[in-house]
Amino acid sequence: MALIAGDHPYLRLSLPENAPFALKPSPGKGWGCFATRYIRRGSIILHEQAWFIFGKSLHELSESDMQECYNHLNGEQKRQFSHLGRNARTLYASKLDALRDNLLPLIPGLDTFGTMNVMRCGLLPISSRFNHSCLPNACIASVQRGIQAVKSIQEGDEINLCYGNSFEVKTTEERARELPFVCICEACNPERNFHYLSDMRRRLLQGIYYLTRGCNINVMHDTQENAVIEDITLKTRSENSEHSSVFLGICYHIRALLLEAEGLATPGLIKTYFYAAMYVTMRKFVRTSRSGPRPSRIEILQARNWMIKALEVMRYVPAPDLEESLDFEALEQQLWSDD
Ligand SMILES: [Zn+2]
């Protein structure tokens, strides 16, 4: 029996006081989270403590893990959880199925040797109410920080997360293979012009991924049939990291333009700006047989522009691992030095 919106058990879920969103039916997606006021990019939308954390990845969980998790919930959590037994319009076959649908992957945790390599996932019933989009306006910053807006969100807009990995370099068909539902976002919807441009851009981004990383994002070993780069010389040079700094700089330059056109504010965009600037700077300071000519004044100004953009995006897109691994300060100093 279909439920009308006013009766839905989701309306009995406790949202944090002053949450900037409400749960509402979302056409074609069941229910979703909609902004109840303007949300500035970079703002934290929800900070939810996981009710239970598994030291395993989602696909490793057994029925007894689920049962253990359920047994661990306190009375109020079990009462709240009873409102989740109906995913939008359909009933789950069992409470354990409902539970599985409210788990999210967490950043890896520490093992007994103190090394960060244990896969984890957690029961986060409110965070799990955010629908997917391949053009998300929010992301899970971290368990500590919660869900953060990566774009400015207008009152009434749905707040979406991207559930997939490396979706910016995957076409609609490739993304659909990984999603357990049909995505109807602008990038996936064949009735929208954006979809065709988006597929073209993401296919080009996949080619650039091969040129700069030397591998195919979708398969371990690419064959003649699924080759992203058909030219054998170019393919081999990419696999052996034999491209010049000029070539790689142009790759990251194009990658930045494609990601901007796609409207994807992700840690990948910050990294792209950084590398686009870095390959110009390398030619200024590091002289090797493959470094190419010294950069022109225009190229230096362009690289400074990429760096300004990288620092700007870092203000609202969480990327703690990039902050640790890339030396932004050193690159900035090199770019603005006179020589
Ligand atoms: Zn989509």
py3Dmol code that shows the C-alpha trace and the ligand (Angstrom):
import py3Dmol

protein = """\
ATOM      1  CA  MET A   1       0.000   0.000   0.000  1.00  0.00           C
ATOM      2  CA  ALA A   2       1.450   3.379  -0.974  1.00  0.00           C
ATOM      3  CA  LEU A   3       2.002   5.835   1.823  1.00  0.00           C
ATOM      4  CA  ILE A   4       1.183   9.491   1.445  1.00  0.00           C
ATOM      5  CA  ALA A   5       3.978  11.871   2.426  1.00  0.00           C
ATOM      6  CA  GLY A   6       2.231  13.117   5.583  1.00  0.00           C
ATOM      7  CA  ASP A   7       2.065   9.583   7.041  1.00  0.00           C
ATOM      8  CA  HIS A   8       5.570   8.485   6.257  1.00  0.00           C
ATOM      9  CA  PRO A   9       7.581   7.013   9.176  1.00  0.00           C
ATOM     10  CA  TYR A  10      10.663   9.012   8.058  1.00  0.00           C
ATOM     11  CA  LEU A  11       8.868  12.086   9.422  1.00  0.00           C
ATOM     12  CA  ARG A  12       9.242  10.588  12.897  1.00  0.00           C
ATOM     13  CA  LEU A  13      13.052  10.385  12.600  1.00  0.00           C
ATOM     14  CA  SER A  14      14.852  12.791  14.927  1.00  0.00           C
ATOM     15  CA  LEU A  15      16.932  15.297  12.956  1.00  0.00           C
ATOM     16  CA  PRO A  16      19.479  17.444  14.819  1.00  0.00           C
ATOM     17  CA  GLU A  17      18.071  20.676  16.176  1.00  0.00           C
ATOM     18  CA  ASN A  18      18.477  23.484  13.645  1.00  0.00           C
ATOM     19  CA  ALA A  19      19.380  21.042  10.812  1.00  0.00           C
ATOM     20  CA  PRO A  20      19.410  23.002   7.513  1.00  0.00           C
ATOM     21  CA  PHE A  21      17.394  20.285   5.723  1.00  0.00           C
ATOM     22  CA  ALA A  22      14.151  18.319   5.929  1.00  0.00           C
ATOM     23  CA  LEU A  23      13.189  14.868   4.681  1.00  0.00           C
ATOM     24  CA  LYS A  24      10.741  14.933   1.772  1.00  0.00           C
ATOM     25  CA  PRO A  25       9.676  12.737  -1.158  1.00  0.00           C
ATOM     26  CA  SER A  26      12.114  13.126  -4.070  1.00  0.00           C
ATOM     27  CA  PRO A  27      10.623  12.387  -7.505  1.00  0.00           C
ATOM     28  CA  GLY A  28      12.026   9.118  -8.869  1.00  0.00           C
ATOM     29  CA  LYS A  29      14.256   8.530  -5.826  1.00  0.00           C
ATOM     30  CA  GLY A  30      11.897   7.771  -2.947  1.00  0.00           C
ATOM     31  CA  TRP A  31      12.766  10.211  -0.199  1.00  0.00           C
ATOM     32  CA  GLY A  32      15.641  12.667   0.074  1.00  0.00           C
ATOM     33  CA  CYS A  33      17.051  15.597   2.069  1.00  0.00           C
ATOM     34  CA  PHE A  34      16.077  19.101   0.952  1.00  0.00           C
ATOM     35  CA  ALA A  35      17.624  22.392   2.085  1.00  0.00           C
ATOM     36  CA  THR A  36      15.279  24.404   4.310  1.00  0.00           C
ATOM     37  CA  ARG A  37      17.479  27.494   3.970  1.00  0.00           C
ATOM     38  CA  TYR A  38      20.393  28.738   1.869  1.00  0.00           C
ATOM     39  CA  ILE A  39      23.519  26.681   2.631  1.00  0.00           C
ATOM     40  CA  ARG A  40      26.842  28.343   1.892  1.00  0.00           C
ATOM     41  CA  ARG A  41      29.490  26.130   0.260  1.00  0.00           C
ATOM     42  CA  GLY A  42      31.897  24.728   2.839  1.00  0.00           C
ATOM     43  CA  SER A  43      29.238  24.639   5.611  1.00  0.00           C
ATOM     44  CA  ILE A  44      28.721  21.495   7.644  1.00  0.00           C
ATOM     45  CA  ILE A  45      25.213  20.189   6.903  1.00  0.00           C
ATOM     46  CA  LEU A  46      25.074  17.271   9.325  1.00  0.00           C
ATOM     47  CA  HIS A  47      27.348  15.893  11.988  1.00  0.00           C
ATOM     48  CA  GLU A  48      26.137  12.429  12.943  1.00  0.00           C
ATOM     49  CA  GLN A  49      27.855   9.987  15.286  1.00  0.00           C
ATOM     50  CA  ALA A  50      27.806   6.423  13.897  1.00  0.00           C
ATOM     51  CA  TRP A  51      25.501   4.246  16.018  1.00  0.00           C
ATOM     52  CA  PHE A  52      27.742   1.267  15.391  1.00  0.00           C
ATOM     53  CA  ILE A  53      31.088   0.825  13.579  1.00  0.00           C
ATOM     54  CA  PHE A  54      32.131  -2.391  11.836  1.00  0.00           C
ATOM     55  CA  GLY A  55      35.832  -3.103  11.337  1.00  0.00           C
ATOM     56  CA  LYS A  56      35.070  -4.457   7.838  1.00  0.00           C
ATOM     57  CA  SER A  57      34.026  -3.104   4.471  1.00  0.00           C
ATOM     58  CA  LEU A  58      30.347  -3.150   3.459  1.00  0.00           C
ATOM     59  CA  HIS A  59      30.579  -6.215   1.217  1.00  0.00           C
ATOM     60  CA  GLU A  60      32.287  -8.335   3.922  1.00  0.00           C
ATOM     61  CA  LEU A  61      29.396  -8.102   6.394  1.00  0.00           C
ATOM     62  CA  SER A  62      27.473 -11.262   7.311  1.00  0.00           C
ATOM     63  CA  GLU A  63      23.975 -11.683   8.733  1.00  0.00           C
ATOM     64  CA  SER A  64      25.461 -12.342  12.196  1.00  0.00           C
ATOM     65  CA  ASP A  65      27.389  -9.011  11.991  1.00  0.00           C
ATOM     66  CA  MET A  66      24.064  -7.303  11.266  1.00  0.00           C
ATOM     67  CA  GLN A  67      22.399  -9.101  14.164  1.00  0.00           C
ATOM     68  CA  GLU A  68      25.238  -8.102  16.507  1.00  0.00           C
ATOM     69  CA  CYS A  69      24.858  -4.489  15.416  1.00  0.00           C
ATOM     70  CA  TYR A  70      21.092  -4.566  15.967  1.00  0.00           C
ATOM     71  CA  ASN A  71      21.513  -6.118  19.438  1.00  0.00           C
ATOM     72  CA  HIS A  72      23.939  -3.332  20.310  1.00  0.00           C
ATOM     73  CA  LEU A  73      21.374  -0.533  19.700  1.00  0.00           C
ATOM     74  CA  ASN A  74      19.755   1.054  22.743  1.00  0.00           C
ATOM     75  CA  GLY A  75      15.989   1.398  23.209  1.00  0.00           C
ATOM     76  CA  GLU A  76      15.689   4.848  21.596  1.00  0.00           C
ATOM     77  CA  GLN A  77      17.898   3.821  18.665  1.00  0.00           C
ATOM     78  CA  LYS A  78      15.743   0.716  18.098  1.00  0.00           C
ATOM     79  CA  ARG A  79      12.638   2.940  18.197  1.00  0.00           C
ATOM     80  CA  GLN A  80      14.212   5.327  15.653  1.00  0.00           C
ATOM     81  CA  PHE A  81      15.355   2.411  13.564  1.00  0.00           C
ATOM     82  CA  SER A  82      11.781   1.049  13.363  1.00  0.00           C
ATOM     83  CA  HIS A  83      10.933   4.151  11.256  1.00  0.00           C
ATOM     84  CA  LEU A  84      13.475   3.045   8.652  1.00  0.00           C
ATOM     85  CA  GLY A  85      11.813  -0.284   7.873  1.00  0.00           C
ATOM     86  CA  ARG A  86      10.163   1.237   4.839  1.00  0.00           C
ATOM     87  CA  ASN A  87      12.504   2.585   2.183  1.00  0.00           C
ATOM     88  CA  ALA A  88      10.364   5.218   0.510  1.00  0.00           C
ATOM     89  CA  ARG A  89       7.521   3.143  -0.928  1.00  0.00           C
ATOM     90  CA  THR A  90       8.622  -0.446  -0.319  1.00  0.00           C
ATOM     91  CA  LEU A  91       8.992  -2.532   2.807  1.00  0.00           C
ATOM     92  CA  TYR A  92      12.313  -4.240   3.512  1.00  0.00           C
ATOM     93  CA  ALA A  93      12.125  -8.033   3.716  1.00  0.00           C
ATOM     94  CA  SER A  94      13.719  -7.937   7.184  1.00  0.00           C
ATOM     95  CA  LYS A  95      15.064  -5.423   9.701  1.00  0.00           C
ATOM     96  CA  LEU A  96      18.586  -6.643   8.862  1.00  0.00           C
ATOM     97  CA  ASP A  97      18.036  -5.664   5.194  1.00  0.00           C
ATOM     98  CA  ALA A  98      16.937  -2.223   6.377  1.00  0.00           C
ATOM     99  CA  LEU A  99      20.031  -2.038   8.522  1.00  0.00           C
ATOM    100  CA  ARG A 100      22.318  -2.899   5.600  1.00  0.00           C
ATOM    101  CA  ASP A 101      20.795  -0.014   3.633  1.00  0.00           C
ATOM    102  CA  ASN A 102      21.755   2.467   6.367  1.00  0.00           C
ATOM    103  CA  LEU A 103      25.466   1.696   6.431  1.00  0.00           C
ATOM    104  CA  LEU A 104      28.077   3.967   4.909  1.00  0.00           C
ATOM    105  CA  PRO A 105      31.787   3.374   4.280  1.00  0.00           C
ATOM    106  CA  LEU A 106      34.049   5.217   6.752  1.00  0.00           C
ATOM    107  CA  ILE A 107      37.691   6.195   6.380  1.00  0.00           C
ATOM    108  CA  PRO A 108      40.004   3.269   7.255  1.00  0.00           C
ATOM    109  CA  GLY A 109      40.834   2.821  10.939  1.00  0.00           C
ATOM    110  CA  LEU A 110      43.895   1.715  12.910  1.00  0.00           C
ATOM    111  CA  ASP A 111      44.759  -1.971  13.201  1.00  0.00           C
ATOM    112  CA  THR A 112      46.415  -3.489  16.307  1.00  0.00           C
ATOM    113  CA  PHE A 113      49.838  -2.288  15.037  1.00  0.00           C
ATOM    114  CA  GLY A 114      48.550   1.270  14.790  1.00  0.00           C
ATOM    115  CA  THR A 115      48.580   1.223  10.966  1.00  0.00           C
ATOM    116  CA  MET A 116      45.720   2.818   9.030  1.00  0.00           C
ATOM    117  CA  ASN A 117      44.553  -0.116   6.980  1.00  0.00           C
ATOM    118  CA  VAL A 118      41.371  -1.536   8.476  1.00  0.00           C
ATOM    119  CA  MET A 119      38.325  -1.016   6.263  1.00  0.00           C
ATOM    120  CA  ARG A 120      35.361   0.270   8.228  1.00  0.00           C
ATOM    121  CA  CYS A 121      31.716   1.096   7.791  1.00  0.00           C
ATOM    122  CA  GLY A 122      29.172   2.536  10.181  1.00  0.00           C
ATOM    123  CA  LEU A 123      25.452   2.700  10.849  1.00  0.00           C
ATOM    124  CA  LEU A 124      24.475   6.309  10.094  1.00  0.00           C
ATOM    125  CA  PRO A 125      20.693   6.442   9.703  1.00  0.00           C
ATOM    126  CA  ILE A 126      20.333  10.156   8.928  1.00  0.00           C
ATOM    127  CA  SER A 127      23.416  10.451   6.670  1.00  0.00           C
ATOM    128  CA  SER A 128      22.025   7.477   4.723  1.00  0.00           C
ATOM    129  CA  ARG A 129      18.929   9.516   3.807  1.00  0.00           C
ATOM    130  CA  PHE A 130      20.948  11.680   1.343  1.00  0.00           C
ATOM    131  CA  ASN A 131      20.428  10.513  -2.239  1.00  0.00           C
ATOM    132  CA  HIS A 132      23.138   9.995  -4.830  1.00  0.00           C
ATOM    133  CA  SER A 133      24.027  12.291  -7.731  1.00  0.00           C
ATOM    134  CA  CYS A 134      26.952  12.071 -10.159  1.00  0.00           C
ATOM    135  CA  LEU A 135      26.996  15.909  -9.814  1.00  0.00           C
ATOM    136  CA  PRO A 136      26.858  16.154  -6.002  1.00  0.00           C
ATOM    137  CA  ASN A 137      26.521  19.396  -4.046  1.00  0.00           C
ATOM    138  CA  ALA A 138      27.774  17.814  -0.788  1.00  0.00           C
ATOM    139  CA  CYS A 139      30.209  15.146   0.389  1.00  0.00           C
ATOM    140  CA  ILE A 140      31.100  13.198   3.515  1.00  0.00           C
ATOM    141  CA  ALA A 141      34.075  15.216   4.771  1.00  0.00           C
ATOM    142  CA  SER A 142      35.013  12.685   7.468  1.00  0.00           C
ATOM    143  CA  VAL A 143      33.340  10.888  10.358  1.00  0.00           C
ATOM    144  CA  GLN A 144      34.497  13.692  12.657  1.00  0.00           C
ATOM    145  CA  ARG A 145      33.363  16.566  10.461  1.00  0.00           C
ATOM    146  CA  GLY A 146      30.275  15.034   8.841  1.00  0.00           C
ATOM    147  CA  ILE A 147      28.522  16.045   5.619  1.00  0.00           C
ATOM    148  CA  GLN A 148      29.766  19.270   4.049  1.00  0.00           C
ATOM    149  CA  ALA A 149      28.374  21.436   1.207  1.00  0.00           C
ATOM    150  CA  VAL A 150      30.822  21.602  -1.733  1.00  0.00           C
ATOM    151  CA  LYS A 151      28.583  24.005  -3.647  1.00  0.00           C
ATOM    152  CA  SER A 152      26.209  26.731  -2.485  1.00  0.00           C
ATOM    153  CA  ILE A 153      22.771  25.158  -2.063  1.00  0.00           C
ATOM    154  CA  GLN A 154      19.569  27.171  -2.488  1.00  0.00           C
ATOM    155  CA  GLU A 155      16.574  26.728  -0.185  1.00  0.00           C
ATOM    156  CA  GLY A 156      14.391  23.911  -1.579  1.00  0.00           C
ATOM    157  CA  ASP A 157      17.233  22.180  -3.487  1.00  0.00           C
ATOM    158  CA  GLU A 158      17.898  18.505  -2.851  1.00  0.00           C
ATOM    159  CA  ILE A 159      21.226  17.777  -1.127  1.00  0.00           C
ATOM    160  CA  ASN A 160      23.112  14.934  -2.821  1.00  0.00           C
ATOM    161  CA  LEU A 161      26.257  12.904  -2.224  1.00  0.00           C
ATOM    162  CA  CYS A 162      28.185  10.853  -4.808  1.00  0.00           C
ATOM    163  CA  TYR A 163      28.188   7.172  -3.774  1.00  0.00           C
ATOM    164  CA  GLY A 164      30.802   6.064  -6.346  1.00  0.00           C
ATOM    165  CA  ASN A 165      34.570   6.151  -6.568  1.00  0.00           C
ATOM    166  CA  SER A 166      36.334   8.045  -9.376  1.00  0.00           C
ATOM    167  CA  PHE A 167      32.976   8.755 -11.049  1.00  0.00           C
ATOM    168  CA  GLU A 168      34.459  11.874 -12.679  1.00  0.00           C
ATOM    169  CA  VAL A 169      36.363   9.635 -15.104  1.00  0.00           C
ATOM    170  CA  LYS A 170      33.498   7.192 -15.789  1.00  0.00           C
ATOM    171  CA  THR A 171      30.786   7.457 -18.435  1.00  0.00           C
ATOM    172  CA  THR A 172      27.053   7.063 -17.676  1.00  0.00           C
ATOM    173  CA  GLU A 173      27.171   3.398 -18.740  1.00  0.00           C
ATOM    174  CA  GLU A 174      30.196   2.667 -16.543  1.00  0.00           C
ATOM    175  CA  ARG A 175      28.650   4.428 -13.538  1.00  0.00           C
ATOM    176  CA  ALA A 176      25.345   2.586 -14.042  1.00  0.00           C
ATOM    177  CA  ARG A 177      27.179  -0.753 -13.755  1.00  0.00           C
ATOM    178  CA  GLU A 178      28.315   0.231 -10.245  1.00  0.00           C
ATOM    179  CA  LEU A 179      25.061   1.714  -8.927  1.00  0.00           C
ATOM    180  CA  PRO A 180      22.282  -0.552  -7.612  1.00  0.00           C
ATOM    181  CA  PHE A 181      19.627   1.889  -8.951  1.00  0.00           C
ATOM    182  CA  VAL A 182      19.019   4.006 -12.058  1.00  0.00           C
ATOM    183  CA  CYS A 183      20.552   7.463 -11.561  1.00  0.00           C
ATOM    184  CA  ILE A 184      18.481  10.296 -13.075  1.00  0.00           C
ATOM    185  CA  CYS A 185      20.893  13.184 -12.395  1.00  0.00           C
ATOM    186  CA  GLU A 186      21.679  15.766 -15.111  1.00  0.00           C
ATOM    187  CA  ALA A 187      24.789  13.817 -16.117  1.00  0.00           C
ATOM    188  CA  CYS A 188      22.896  10.489 -16.485  1.00  0.00           C
ATOM    189  CA  ASN A 189      19.548  11.653 -17.880  1.00  0.00           C
ATOM    190  CA  PRO A 190      19.527  11.125 -21.709  1.00  0.00           C
ATOM    191  CA  GLU A 191      16.767  13.725 -22.033  1.00  0.00           C
ATOM    192  CA  ARG A 192      19.202  16.454 -20.999  1.00  0.00           C
ATOM    193  CA  ASN A 193      21.784  18.014 -23.334  1.00  0.00           C
ATOM    194  CA  PHE A 194      24.185  18.117 -20.394  1.00  0.00           C
ATOM    195  CA  HIS A 195      24.280  14.312 -20.403  1.00  0.00           C
ATOM    196  CA  TYR A 196      25.891  14.107 -23.868  1.00  0.00           C
ATOM    197  CA  LEU A 197      28.471  16.781 -23.098  1.00  0.00           C
ATOM    198  CA  SER A 198      29.136  15.169 -19.717  1.00  0.00           C
ATOM    199  CA  ASP A 199      29.775  11.737 -21.247  1.00  0.00           C
ATOM    200  CA  MET A 200      32.156  13.293 -23.766  1.00  0.00           C
ATOM    201  CA  ARG A 201      34.021  15.151 -21.019  1.00  0.00           C
ATOM    202  CA  ARG A 202      34.265  12.122 -18.698  1.00  0.00           C
ATOM    203  CA  ARG A 203      35.517   9.944 -21.574  1.00  0.00           C
ATOM    204  CA  LEU A 204      38.207  12.561 -22.295  1.00  0.00           C
ATOM    205  CA  LEU A 205      39.049  12.665 -18.567  1.00  0.00           C
ATOM    206  CA  GLN A 206      39.447   8.885 -18.689  1.00  0.00           C
ATOM    207  CA  GLY A 207      41.925   9.296 -21.560  1.00  0.00           C
ATOM    208  CA  ILE A 208      43.868  11.918 -19.584  1.00  0.00           C
ATOM    209  CA  TYR A 209      43.872   9.558 -16.589  1.00  0.00           C
ATOM    210  CA  TYR A 210      45.602   6.978 -18.812  1.00  0.00           C
ATOM    211  CA  LEU A 211      48.101   9.488 -20.185  1.00  0.00           C
ATOM    212  CA  THR A 212      49.089  10.723 -16.710  1.00  0.00           C
ATOM    213  CA  ARG A 213      48.747   7.523 -14.667  1.00  0.00           C
ATOM    214  CA  GLY A 214      49.451   4.852 -17.291  1.00  0.00           C
ATOM    215  CA  CYS A 215      46.411   2.687 -16.541  1.00  0.00           C
ATOM    216  CA  ASN A 216      42.741   2.226 -17.316  1.00  0.00           C
ATOM    217  CA  ILE A 217      40.472   3.213 -14.405  1.00  0.00           C
ATOM    218  CA  ASN A 218      37.885   0.534 -15.302  1.00  0.00           C
ATOM    219  CA  VAL A 219      39.973  -2.589 -15.870  1.00  0.00           C
ATOM    220  CA  MET A 220      43.200  -4.042 -14.506  1.00  0.00           C
ATOM    221  CA  HIS A 221      44.536  -4.847 -17.977  1.00  0.00           C
ATOM    222  CA  ASP A 222      43.103  -3.090 -20.957  1.00  0.00           C
ATOM    223  CA  THR A 223      42.818  -4.934 -24.218  1.00  0.00           C
ATOM    224  CA  GLN A 224      42.427  -3.894 -27.839  1.00  0.00           C
ATOM    225  CA  GLU A 225      38.618  -3.872 -27.378  1.00  0.00           C
ATOM    226  CA  ASN A 226      38.444  -1.685 -24.289  1.00  0.00           C
ATOM    227  CA  ALA A 227      41.560   0.438 -24.894  1.00  0.00           C
ATOM    228  CA  VAL A 228      41.188   4.067 -23.839  1.00  0.00           C
ATOM    229  CA  ILE A 229      44.276   5.101 -25.852  1.00  0.00           C
ATOM    230  CA  GLU A 230      44.455   3.426 -29.259  1.00  0.00           C
ATOM    231  CA  ASP A 231      47.815   4.813 -30.394  1.00  0.00           C
ATOM    232  CA  ILE A 232      50.340   2.180 -29.289  1.00  0.00           C
ATOM    233  CA  THR A 233      53.307   4.579 -28.999  1.00  0.00           C
ATOM    234  CA  LEU A 234      51.331   7.039 -26.893  1.00  0.00           C
ATOM    235  CA  LYS A 235      49.941   4.186 -24.770  1.00  0.00           C
ATOM    236  CA  THR A 236      53.381   2.676 -24.114  1.00  0.00           C
ATOM    237  CA  ARG A 237      54.907   6.061 -23.276  1.00  0.00           C
ATOM    238  CA  SER A 238      52.065   6.627 -20.768  1.00  0.00           C
ATOM    239  CA  GLU A 239      52.553   3.199 -19.180  1.00  0.00           C
ATOM    240  CA  ASN A 240      56.323   3.807 -18.851  1.00  0.00           C
ATOM    241  CA  SER A 241      55.921   7.389 -17.509  1.00  0.00           C
ATOM    242  CA  GLU A 242      57.938   8.758 -20.432  1.00  0.00           C
ATOM    243  CA  HIS A 243      55.974  11.950 -21.122  1.00  0.00           C
ATOM    244  CA  SER A 244      57.683  15.339 -20.895  1.00  0.00           C
ATOM    245  CA  SER A 245      56.761  17.984 -18.313  1.00  0.00           C
ATOM    246  CA  VAL A 246      55.265  20.092 -21.127  1.00  0.00           C
ATOM    247  CA  PHE A 247      53.018  17.195 -22.181  1.00  0.00           C
ATOM    248  CA  LEU A 248      51.916  16.398 -18.605  1.00  0.00           C
ATOM    249  CA  GLY A 249      51.322  20.096 -17.855  1.00  0.00           C
ATOM    250  CA  ILE A 250      48.992  20.315 -20.876  1.00  0.00           C
ATOM    251  CA  CYS A 251      47.168  17.133 -19.716  1.00  0.00           C
ATOM    252  CA  TYR A 252      46.452  18.638 -16.277  1.00  0.00           C
ATOM    253  CA  HIS A 253      45.526  21.969 -17.862  1.00  0.00           C
ATOM    254  CA  ILE A 254      42.873  20.228 -20.027  1.00  0.00           C
ATOM    255  CA  ARG A 255      41.761  18.092 -17.082  1.00  0.00           C
ATOM    256  CA  ALA A 256      41.162  21.231 -14.985  1.00  0.00           C
ATOM    257  CA  LEU A 257      39.082  22.824 -17.765  1.00  0.00           C
ATOM    258  CA  LEU A 258      36.989  19.643 -18.193  1.00  0.00           C
ATOM    259  CA  LEU A 259      36.335  19.281 -14.446  1.00  0.00           C
ATOM    260  CA  GLU A 260      35.349  22.953 -14.236  1.00  0.00           C
ATOM    261  CA  ALA A 261      32.948  22.551 -17.178  1.00  0.00           C
ATOM    262  CA  GLU A 262      31.486  19.476 -15.481  1.00  0.00           C
ATOM    263  CA  GLY A 263      30.956  21.486 -12.267  1.00  0.00           C
ATOM    264  CA  LEU A 264      32.702  18.927 -10.077  1.00  0.00           C
ATOM    265  CA  ALA A 265      34.149  20.416  -6.895  1.00  0.00           C
ATOM    266  CA  THR A 266      36.193  17.492  -5.554  1.00  0.00           C
ATOM    267  CA  PRO A 267      39.636  16.832  -4.039  1.00  0.00           C
ATOM    268  CA  GLY A 268      40.534  15.666  -7.581  1.00  0.00           C
ATOM    269  CA  LEU A 269      39.996  19.224  -8.844  1.00  0.00           C
ATOM    270  CA  ILE A 270      42.376  20.637  -6.201  1.00  0.00           C
ATOM    271  CA  LYS A 271      44.992  18.042  -7.151  1.00  0.00           C
ATOM    272  CA  THR A 272      44.556  18.871 -10.851  1.00  0.00           C
ATOM    273  CA  TYR A 273      45.095  22.611 -10.298  1.00  0.00           C
ATOM    274  CA  PHE A 274      48.155  21.787  -8.188  1.00  0.00           C
ATOM    275  CA  TYR A 275      49.703  19.521 -10.848  1.00  0.00           C
ATOM    276  CA  ALA A 276      48.841  21.938 -13.693  1.00  0.00           C
ATOM    277  CA  ALA A 277      50.816  24.608 -11.786  1.00  0.00           C
ATOM    278  CA  MET A 278      53.567  22.207 -10.691  1.00  0.00           C
ATOM    279  CA  TYR A 279      54.518  21.074 -14.216  1.00  0.00           C
ATOM    280  CA  VAL A 280      55.030  24.711 -15.252  1.00  0.00           C
ATOM    281  CA  THR A 281      57.124  25.396 -12.122  1.00  0.00           C
ATOM    282  CA  MET A 282      59.232  22.283 -12.705  1.00  0.00           C
ATOM    283  CA  ARG A 283      60.349  23.704 -16.038  1.00  0.00           C
ATOM    284  CA  LYS A 284      61.359  26.901 -14.263  1.00  0.00           C
ATOM    285  CA  PHE A 285      63.589  25.173 -11.690  1.00  0.00           C
ATOM    286  CA  VAL A 286      64.397  21.596 -12.689  1.00  0.00           C
ATOM    287  CA  ARG A 287      66.472  21.263 -15.862  1.00  0.00           C
ATOM    288  CA  THR A 288      66.482  17.733 -17.286  1.00  0.00           C
ATOM    289  CA  SER A 289      66.433  16.330 -20.812  1.00  0.00           C
ATOM    290  CA  ARG A 290      62.655  15.880 -20.498  1.00  0.00           C
ATOM    291  CA  SER A 291      61.770  19.138 -18.767  1.00  0.00           C
ATOM    292  CA  GLY A 292      61.278  21.121 -22.021  1.00  0.00           C
ATOM    293  CA  PRO A 293      61.727  24.884 -22.587  1.00  0.00           C
ATOM    294  CA  ARG A 294      61.588  27.325 -19.691  1.00  0.00           C
ATOM    295  CA  PRO A 295      58.002  28.530 -19.157  1.00  0.00           C
ATOM    296  CA  SER A 296      56.929  31.797 -20.767  1.00  0.00           C
ATOM    297  CA  ARG A 297      55.576  34.746 -18.767  1.00  0.00           C
ATOM    298  CA  ILE A 298      52.033  33.798 -19.855  1.00  0.00           C
ATOM    299  CA  GLU A 299      52.511  30.210 -18.643  1.00  0.00           C
ATOM    300  CA  ILE A 300      53.727  31.431 -15.237  1.00  0.00           C
ATOM    301  CA  LEU A 301      50.686  33.713 -14.900  1.00  0.00           C
ATOM    302  CA  GLN A 302      48.437  30.791 -15.873  1.00  0.00           C
ATOM    303  CA  ALA A 303      50.139  28.542 -13.283  1.00  0.00           C
ATOM    304  CA  ARG A 304      49.647  31.202 -10.590  1.00  0.00           C
ATOM    305  CA  ASN A 305      45.990  31.272 -11.566  1.00  0.00           C
ATOM    306  CA  TRP A 306      45.718  27.467 -11.091  1.00  0.00           C
ATOM    307  CA  MET A 307      47.367  27.786  -7.693  1.00  0.00           C
ATOM    308  CA  ILE A 308      44.975  30.553  -6.587  1.00  0.00           C
ATOM    309  CA  LYS A 309      42.093  28.301  -7.671  1.00  0.00           C
ATOM    310  CA  ALA A 310      43.516  25.282  -5.786  1.00  0.00           C
ATOM    311  CA  LEU A 311      43.704  27.303  -2.561  1.00  0.00           C
ATOM    312  CA  GLU A 312      40.218  28.720  -3.143  1.00  0.00           C
ATOM    313  CA  VAL A 313      38.624  25.259  -3.651  1.00  0.00           C
ATOM    314  CA  MET A 314      40.453  23.952  -0.559  1.00  0.00           C
ATOM    315  CA  ARG A 315      38.442  26.424   1.523  1.00  0.00           C
ATOM    316  CA  TYR A 316      35.219  24.520   0.873  1.00  0.00           C
ATOM    317  CA  VAL A 317      36.162  21.024  -0.393  1.00  0.00           C
ATOM    318  CA  PRO A 318      37.616  18.786   2.339  1.00  0.00           C
ATOM    319  CA  ALA A 319      40.896  17.161   1.275  1.00  0.00           C
ATOM    320  CA  PRO A 320      42.965  16.460   4.428  1.00  0.00           C
ATOM    321  CA  ASP A 321      45.137  13.808   2.715  1.00  0.00           C
ATOM    322  CA  LEU A 322      46.068  16.256  -0.084  1.00  0.00           C
ATOM    323  CA  GLU A 323      47.058  18.902   2.443  1.00  0.00           C
ATOM    324  CA  GLU A 324      49.487  16.385   3.905  1.00  0.00           C
ATOM    325  CA  SER A 325      50.853  14.959   0.660  1.00  0.00           C
ATOM    326  CA  LEU A 326      51.196  18.084  -1.526  1.00  0.00           C
ATOM    327  CA  ASP A 327      53.453  20.958  -0.531  1.00  0.00           C
ATOM    328  CA  PHE A 328      51.252  23.930  -1.396  1.00  0.00           C
ATOM    329  CA  GLU A 329      53.455  26.427   0.427  1.00  0.00           C
ATOM    330  CA  ALA A 330      56.644  25.477  -1.445  1.00  0.00           C
ATOM    331  CA  LEU A 331      54.879  25.587  -4.812  1.00  0.00           C
ATOM    332  CA  GLU A 332      53.374  28.969  -4.001  1.00  0.00           C
ATOM    333  CA  GLN A 333      56.810  30.357  -3.094  1.00  0.00           C
ATOM    334  CA  GLN A 334      58.357  29.008  -6.299  1.00  0.00           C
ATOM    335  CA  LEU A 335      55.568  30.405  -8.459  1.00  0.00           C
ATOM    336  CA  TRP A 336      55.809  33.885  -7.004  1.00  0.00           C
ATOM    337  CA  SER A 337      59.609  34.047  -6.870  1.00  0.00           C
ATOM    338  CA  ASP A 338      61.226  36.350  -9.423  1.00  0.00           C
ATOM    339  CA  ASP A 339      63.464  33.813 -11.084  1.00  0.00           C
TER     340      ASP A 339
END
"""
ligand_1 = """\
1
ZN
Zn 24.009 10.244 -12.293
"""
view = py3Dmol.view(width=600, height=400)
view.addModel(protein, "pdb")
view.setStyle({"model": 0}, {"cartoon": {"style": "trace"}})
view.addModel(ligand_1, "xyz")
view.setStyle({"model": 1}, {"stick": {}})
view.zoomTo()
view.show()
